[in-house]
Amino acid sequence: MKIYGKEIDFKHTRLEDAKRFEKAVSNMAAANEKYKATGHTMSEYIRWQIGMYRKFFIDATKTDVLKGCKDVQEAEAAYYEFLGKIQAEQALAVVRRSCMAKKYENLAEAVKKHELAPGTAT
C-alpha cells in the first residue's frame, strides 16, 4: 500500500504486521497520555505530534513514512489514510468470506437437493 508517497509492505492479516500495529497503537496512546501531563508551546506540541505519527509508522510498518514531514495536518492525514486502507481491506475480507460462505451454502443445498431427488438415491 502507498501512504504519503511511500510504498509500505504491510498487511493487517499477517501476524507480525498485526503485532507491530497493536504495539504501535499502544505506544501512541501511552505517549499521548505522558505528553499531556507536560507543559508545552504550540510549536513543541506540533513537533511532538508529527514525531508521534512518524514513530507510529516506523513501529507498525518498519518504514519512515513521514521522514521530512513538517506539517501536523499532513502527518495526521497520512495516519488516517493508513487506517482507512486497513479498514477497507478488512471490509473486503469480510465480503470475500461472506461470498465464499454463501457459495458453499449454495453448493451444499444443491447437493442436498440432488441427493433427495427421486431416483437419485442408491
DOLUMRO-319814 format. One line per field, with one value per residue (C-alpha): x negated, y, z negated; residue in three letters. Coordinates in Angstrom, 2 decimals, decimal comma. Example, Ala and Ser with C-alpha at 12.3 -4.5 7.8 and 13.67 -1.06 7.14 Angstrom:
// DOLUMRO-319814
px	[-12,30;-13,67]
py	[-4,50;-1,06]
pz	[-7,80;-7,14]
code	[ALA;SER]
//
This chain:
// DOLUMRO-319814
px	[0,00;-1,14;-0,93;-2,24;-4,04;-5,88;-5,26;-4,66;-4,87;-2,10;0,87;3,11;3,68;0,00;-0,69;-3,90;-2,34;0,71;-1,52;-3,56;-0,36;1,12;-2,12;-2,34;1,23;0,49;-2,75;-0,94;1,75;-0,84;-2,94;0,14;1,06;-2,53;-2,84;0,48;-0,98;-3,78;-3,62;-4,45;-4,32;-2,27;-5,34;-6,59;-3,21;-3,16;-6,70;-5,72;-2,58;-4,49;-7,06;-4,30;-2,78;-6,23;-7,09;-3,75;-4,58;-8,09;-6,76;-3,85;-5,41;-9,19;-9,02;-9,73;-6,71;-6,80;-10,52;-10,89;-7,24;-6,81;-3,01;-0,94;2,15;0,23;-1,05;2,43;3,90;1,31;2,20;5,93;5,32;3,39;6,17;8,73;6,86;6,67;10,39;11,12;9,00;10,85;14,23;13,15;12,00;15,41;17,18;14,94;15,56;19,28;19,28;17,31;19,69;22,69;21,05;20,55;24,04;25,46;23,29;24,42;28,05;27,59;26,00;28,80;31,45;29,66;29,46;33,14;34,35;36,47;34,47;31,06;30,68;28,93]
py	[0,00;3,54;6,20;9,76;8,87;5,90;2,25;0,17;-3,61;-4,05;-6,40;-6,36;-10,08;-11,01;-11,99;-9,98;-6,88;-7,19;-7,47;-4,41;-2,46;-3,28;-2,28;0,96;1,90;1,11;3,12;6,04;6,09;5,88;8,66;10,87;10,45;11,12;14,24;15,70;15,95;18,31;22,00;22,85;25,57;25,22;24,52;21,93;20,24;20,18;18,78;16,15;15,16;14,77;12,68;10,54;9,80;9,20;6,74;5,00;4,30;3,12;0,84;-0,50;-0,81;-0,53;2,38;6,04;7,26;10,79;11,49;15,21;16,00;19,42;19,72;18,03;18,00;16,08;13,64;13,15;12,72;10,03;8,24;8,28;7,27;4,27;3,33;3,79;1,42;-1,18;-0,76;-1,15;-4,31;-5,70;-4,94;-6,59;-9,67;-9,87;-9,62;-12,33;-14,63;-13,97;-14,75;-17,94;-19,00;-18,32;-20,26;-23,30;-22,91;-22,94;-25,93;-27,82;-27,01;-28,25;-31,48;-31,92;-31,41;-33,80;-36,50;-36,17;-36,06;-39,09;-41,81;-40,43;-42,19;-45,55]
pz	[0,00;0,60;-2,13;-1,93;1,29;-0,22;0,54;-2,60;-2,80;-5,37;-5,63;-8,67;-8,09;-8,60;-12,19;-12,57;-10,99;-13,25;-16,34;-15,32;-14,58;-18,01;-19,74;-17,74;-18,72;-22,37;-22,29;-20,69;-23,40;-26,17;-24,65;-24,31;-27,99;-29,08;-26,93;-28,11;-31,60;-30,49;-29,65;-26,05;-23,43;-20,27;-18,12;-20,62;-20,55;-16,72;-16,64;-19,18;-17,26;-13,99;-15,86;-17,37;-13,94;-12,50;-15,29;-14,79;-11,13;-11,96;-14,73;-12,67;-9,21;-9,65;-7,17;-7,98;-6,04;-7,46;-7,17;-6,48;-7,26;-8,91;-8,87;-11,55;-9,31;-6,65;-9,27;-10,66;-7,16;-6,37;-9,63;-8,88;-5,26;-6,55;-8,98;-6,21;-3,92;-6,67;-7,31;-3,59;-3,46;-6,47;-4,88;-1,64;-3,57;-5,29;-1,92;-0,47;-3,42;-3,16;0,58;0,00;-2,76;-0,50;2,33;0,07;-1,35;2,20;3,11;0,02;0,85;4,42;3,20;0,68;3,38;5,69;3,02;2,22;5,83;6,83;8,49;7,47;4,12;4,28]
code	[MET;LYS;ILE;TYR;GLY;LYS;GLU;ILE;ASP;PHE;LYS;HIS;THR;ARG;LEU;GLU;ASP;ALA;LYS;ARG;PHE;GLU;LYS;ALA;VAL;SER;ASN;MET;ALA;ALA;ALA;ASN;GLU;LYS;TYR;LYS;ALA;THR;GLY;HIS;THR;MET;SER;GLU;TYR;ILE;ARG;TRP;GLN;ILE;GLY;MET;TYR;ARG;LYS;PHE;PHE;ILE;ASP;ALA;THR;LYS;THR;ASP;VAL;LEU;LYS;GLY;CYS;LYS;ASP;VAL;GLN;GLU;ALA;GLU;ALA;ALA;TYR;TYR;GLU;PHE;LEU;GLY;LYS;ILE;GLN;ALA;GLU;GLN;ALA;LEU;ALA;VAL;VAL;ARG;ARG;SER;CYS;MET;ALA;LYS;LYS;TYR;GLU;ASN;LEU;ALA;GLU;ALA;VAL;LYS;LYS;HIS;GLU;LEU;ALA;PRO;GLY;THR;ALA;THR]
//
